[in-house]
Amino acid sequence: MHRREFLKSSAVAGGGLIILPSGARAGKNAPSNKLNLALIGAHGRAQAHYGVAGKENVVALCDVNDENMAHAARQWPAAKTYHDWRKLLDDKSLKLDAVICSTTDHTHAFVATWALNRDLHIYLEKPIGISVEESRVVRRKYREKKNKCATQLGTQRHAFPNFQRVREMVRDGAVGELKAAYAWGNRKLRKPGYLPAAGDPPPHIHYDLWIGPSPMHPYNPGYFSGRPGANCLQWNPYWDFGTGQIGDMGSHTMDLAWNCLDAEYATSAQARGEEYNPEVVPVKLEMHMQHPANAWRGPITVSWYQGGAMPNSPSGWLDLNRIGHGAMFRGDQGYLVADFQKRLLIPYGREADLSYYDPRPDSERIPPINGFQEEWIRACKGDPTQTRCNFDYAGPANEQMMLGLIAYIVGEQVDYDGEQGKITNNEEADTLTRRTYRKGWVLDG
C-alpha cells in the first residue's frame, strides 16, 4: 500500500471503525480490554508514557537504576521488577501483550527485536538503532510480524498537524516537481572523549547491564547526570552509546522531511564535517544521500546538517539559522520551509502566481493522529498496521542517516545496495554497517 492510500485508510480507523485481525472478536485484541504492559526503562523519558500506560495494566518494570525503579514502583506497586530486560521478556508468567522501551540508544534495536520475536507490540523511543544493520534487522522483524504486532517509533512530534499539511503541500505540487529535501538541527554539544574512570558504580546502579552490548568503559557518574528526560545528552554523543544529534533531534527533524518523500533505500551517501574523533560523534556535520525516483517524483537528494552546517537559504531575507530545527523542500517552482509547527511557501520566477499548484479539497486532507501514543494503543487492540511511524516507515529513514555517518568516517562517497544492505565500493566502509557486541548479547534473540 502506498503511504497516501494508507493515510486515507487511517481516516476510517480515526472515525471509530477499528478492524480487528481475522477472527479476533474477544480476548487481548478486543479494543475494550486493557493491555498487559511492561515499561523497559522506567524513569526519565519513560515518564512521558506514564499517562497512557496508567490506562492499561502495567505488569512489569525494568530499569538498571534501583532509584529509578523505586520511582516507577510507586506508580505501579503490584508490577514485577527486573534489572535485565532479557529476563523480563522471557518471563512467560507475565502474559505480556506490549512493551514501551525508553532505554539507552545502544540497546533500542535489541529490545525491539527481542519483543517482536515474542509477538509483542512495542513502542520504541527513537532512534530505531545505531547502525545500518540494526535499522534493517528491526524493520525486517516488523515486516514478518506486522499483522500481529503494532509498532511506533517515538518521534511524537509527528502528531503535530503541520507534519500532515507539509506532506500535502509537497505531494500536491506546492514546490512543483520535487528535487531535494533538507533537514537540520542547531544543537552544539561538544565532548572531548569517553569519561575517565571515577571509582566504582554505586550499589543502586547495575552498570554492566547499562553498558549492555557495547564495549566496556569505566564507570563515571557523569554518564548518569542531567535532569530526567534529558540524561541522554550525557551519553549519546559517544559512538558506543549513540549517534549524537543524528539519533536525537535528528530523528525528529528528519521525520519532518521523510514524511513527505515516500523513499526507501539511499543509493549513495557523501558527508563532511569536523575532524573525525574515534570516541565522539561529530558536532558539525553535513550528509547528502541520493534516493532513486518513485511513482510520483524523480530522483532526489536528501541532506542532513547539524552543529552550524546549514543549507543555503532560498532568499537573502530568510535566515534559516533562526529555525533551530527545520526542513526545506526544493522544487522546480519554489521552496517550502518548515519547522515542527509552521511552514512558509516561497514560489519563484517572474510570475510566481502558484497557477501550477492545485491543493487537495478538505475531504482529502490527511486525518489527524489524535494522540501519538494513543494511536499505538489503538493499533495494539485493533489493526496493528495502523500507526504512522511504524518500523517499516522509520527503519529506512534511520538507515540512510547511518549510511551518511559511514561516509563521514571513511571520508568518501559510499555506494549502497539497499536490497542487500551492502556498501559496494569500499570494503572497509561495509564493515561499519555492523557493530560488534559483547559476549552474551545477541541482537536477534
Secondary structure as the mmCIF struct_conf table of DSSP 4:
data_model
#
loop_
_struct_conf.conf_type_id
_struct_conf.id
_struct_conf.beg_label_comp_id
_struct_conf.beg_label_asym_id
_struct_conf.beg_label_seq_id
_struct_conf.end_label_comp_id
_struct_conf.end_label_asym_id
_struct_conf.end_label_seq_id
HELX_RH_AL_P HELX_RH_AL_P1 ARG A 3 GLY A 14
TURN_TY1_P TURN_TY1_P1 GLY A 15 GLY A 16
HELX_LH_PP_P HELX_LH_PP_P1 ILE A 19 LEU A 20
BEND BEND1 PRO A 21 PRO A 21
TURN_TY1_P TURN_TY1_P2 SER A 22 GLY A 23
BEND BEND2 ARG A 25 ALA A 26
HELX_RH_3T_P HELX_RH_3T_P1 GLY A 27 ASN A 29
BEND BEND3 ALA A 30 ALA A 30
TURN_TY1_P TURN_TY1_P3 PRO A 31 SER A 32
BEND BEND4 ASN A 33 ASN A 33
HELX_LH_PP_P HELX_LH_PP_P2 LYS A 34 LEU A 35
STRN STRN1 ASN A 36 ILE A 40
BEND BEND5 GLY A 41 GLY A 41
BEND BEND6 HIS A 43 HIS A 43
HELX_RH_3T_P HELX_RH_3T_P2 GLY A 44 HIS A 49
HELX_RH_AL_P HELX_RH_AL_P2 TYR A 50 ALA A 53
TURN_TY1_P TURN_TY1_P4 GLY A 54 LYS A 55
BEND BEND7 GLU A 56 GLU A 56
STRN STRN2 ASN A 57 CYS A 62
BEND BEND8 VAL A 64 VAL A 64
STRN STRN3 ASN A 65 ASN A 65
HELX_RH_AL_P HELX_RH_AL_P3 ASP A 66 GLN A 75
TURN_TY1_P TURN_TY1_P5 PRO A 77 ALA A 78
BEND BEND9 ALA A 79 ALA A 79
STRN STRN4 LYS A 80 TYR A 82
BEND BEND10 HIS A 83 HIS A 83
HELX_RH_AL_P HELX_RH_AL_P4 TRP A 85 LEU A 89
TURN_TY1_P TURN_TY1_P6 ASP A 90 ASP A 90
HELX_RH_3T_P HELX_RH_3T_P3 LYS A 92 LEU A 94
STRN STRN5 ALA A 98 CYS A 101
HELX_RH_3T_P HELX_RH_3T_P4 ASP A 105 THR A 107
HELX_RH_AL_P HELX_RH_AL_P5 HIS A 108 ASN A 117
TURN_TY1_P TURN_TY1_P7 ARG A 118 ASP A 119
STRN STRN6 HIS A 121 LEU A 124
HELX_LH_PP_P HELX_LH_PP_P3 GLU A 125 GLU A 125
BEND BEND11 LYS A 126 LYS A 126
HELX_LH_PP_P HELX_LH_PP_P4 PRO A 127 PRO A 127
BEND BEND12 ILE A 128 ILE A 128
BEND BEND13 ILE A 130 SER A 131
HELX_RH_AL_P HELX_RH_AL_P6 VAL A 132 LYS A 145
TURN_TY1_P TURN_TY1_P8 LYS A 146 LYS A 148
STRN STRN7 THR A 151 LEU A 153
BEND BEND14 GLY A 154 GLY A 154
HELX_RH_3T_P HELX_RH_3T_P5 GLN A 156 ALA A 159
BEND BEND15 PHE A 160 PHE A 160
HELX_RH_AL_P HELX_RH_AL_P7 PRO A 161 ARG A 171
TURN_TY1_P TURN_TY1_P9 ASP A 172 VAL A 175
BEND BEND16 GLY A 176 GLU A 177
STRN STRN8 LEU A 178 GLY A 185
BEND BEND17 GLY A 193 TYR A 194
HELX_LH_PP_P HELX_LH_PP_P5 LEU A 195 ALA A 197
BEND BEND18 GLY A 199 GLY A 199
HELX_LH_PP_P HELX_LH_PP_P6 ASP A 200 PRO A 202
TURN_TY1_P TURN_TY1_P10 PRO A 203 HIS A 204
STRN STRN9 ILE A 205 ILE A 205
HELX_RH_AL_P HELX_RH_AL_P8 TYR A 207 ILE A 211
TURN_TY1_P TURN_TY1_P11 GLY A 212 PRO A 213
BEND BEND19 SER A 214 SER A 214
HELX_LH_PP_P HELX_LH_PP_P7 PRO A 215 MET A 216
HELX_RH_3T_P HELX_RH_3T_P6 PRO A 221 PHE A 224
BEND BEND20 GLY A 226 GLY A 226
TURN_TY1_P TURN_TY1_P12 PRO A 228 GLY A 229
HELX_RH_3T_P HELX_RH_3T_P7 ASN A 231 GLN A 234
TURN_TY1_P TURN_TY1_P13 TRP A 235 PRO A 237
STRN STRN10 TYR A 238 TYR A 238
TURN_TY1_P TURN_TY1_P14 TRP A 239 PHE A 241
TURN_TY1_P TURN_TY1_P15 GLY A 244 ASP A 248
HELX_RH_AL_P HELX_RH_AL_P9 MET A 249 TRP A 258
TURN_TY1_P TURN_TY1_P16 ASN A 259 LEU A 261
BEND BEND21 THR A 267 THR A 267
STRN STRN11 SER A 268 GLY A 273
BEND BEND22 GLU A 274 GLU A 274
HELX_LH_PP_P HELX_LH_PP_P8 GLU A 275 TYR A 276
BEND BEND23 PRO A 278 GLU A 279
STRN STRN12 VAL A 280 VAL A 280
BEND BEND24 VAL A 283 LYS A 284
STRN STRN13 LEU A 285 HIS A 291
BEND BEND25 ALA A 295 ARG A 297
STRN STRN14 ILE A 300 GLN A 306
TURN_TY1_P TURN_TY1_P17 GLY A 307 GLY A 308
HELX_LH_PP_P HELX_LH_PP_P9 PRO A 311 SER A 313
BEND BEND26 PRO A 314 SER A 315
TURN_TY1_P TURN_TY1_P18 GLY A 316 TRP A 317
HELX_RH_3T_P HELX_RH_3T_P8 LEU A 320 ARG A 322
BEND BEND27 ILE A 323 GLY A 324
STRN STRN15 HIS A 325 GLY A 331
BEND BEND28 ASP A 332 GLN A 333
STRN STRN16 GLY A 334 ALA A 338
BEND BEND29 PHE A 340 GLN A 341
STRN STRN17 ARG A 343 PRO A 347
BEND BEND30 GLY A 349 GLU A 351
TURN_TY1_P TURN_TY1_P19 SER A 355 TYR A 356
HELX_LH_PP_P HELX_LH_PP_P10 PRO A 359 PRO A 361
HELX_RH_3T_P HELX_RH_3T_P9 ASP A 362 GLU A 364
BEND BEND31 ARG A 365 ARG A 365
HELX_LH_PP_P HELX_LH_PP_P11 ILE A 366 PRO A 368
BEND BEND32 ASN A 370 ASN A 370
HELX_RH_AL_P HELX_RH_AL_P10 PHE A 372 LYS A 381
BEND BEND33 GLY A 382 GLY A 382
TURN_TY1_P TURN_TY1_P20 PRO A 384 THR A 385
TURN_TY1_P TURN_TY1_P21 ARG A 388 CYS A 389
HELX_RH_AL_P HELX_RH_AL_P11 PHE A 391 VAL A 410
TURN_TY1_P TURN_TY1_P22 GLY A 411 GLY A 411
BEND BEND34 GLU A 412 GLU A 412
STRN STRN18 VAL A 414 ASP A 417
TURN_TY1_P TURN_TY1_P23 GLY A 418 GLY A 421
STRN STRN19 LYS A 422 ILE A 423
BEND BEND35 THR A 424 ASN A 425
HELX_RH_AL_P HELX_RH_AL_P12 GLU A 427 THR A 431
TURN_TY1_P TURN_TY1_P24 LEU A 432 THR A 433
BEND BEND36 ARG A 434 ARG A 434
TURN_TY1_P TURN_TY1_P25 LYS A 439 GLY A 440
TURN_TY1_P TURN_TY1_P26 LEU A 443 ASP A 444
#
